[in-house]
């Protein structure tokens, strides 16, 4: 089972730091068709 946050069950600073990057990656995927995290399954699931 994949944990909901980077450090497992607890939300941490790294989750907050990467949130804006993940939001922008959604925009890149929608507007440009870029699949930024498709080849990184753990990052894709965390996102």
Secondary structure as UniProt FT lines:
FT   TURN            6..7
FT   HELIX           13..32
FT   TURN            38..39
FT   HELIX           41..46
//
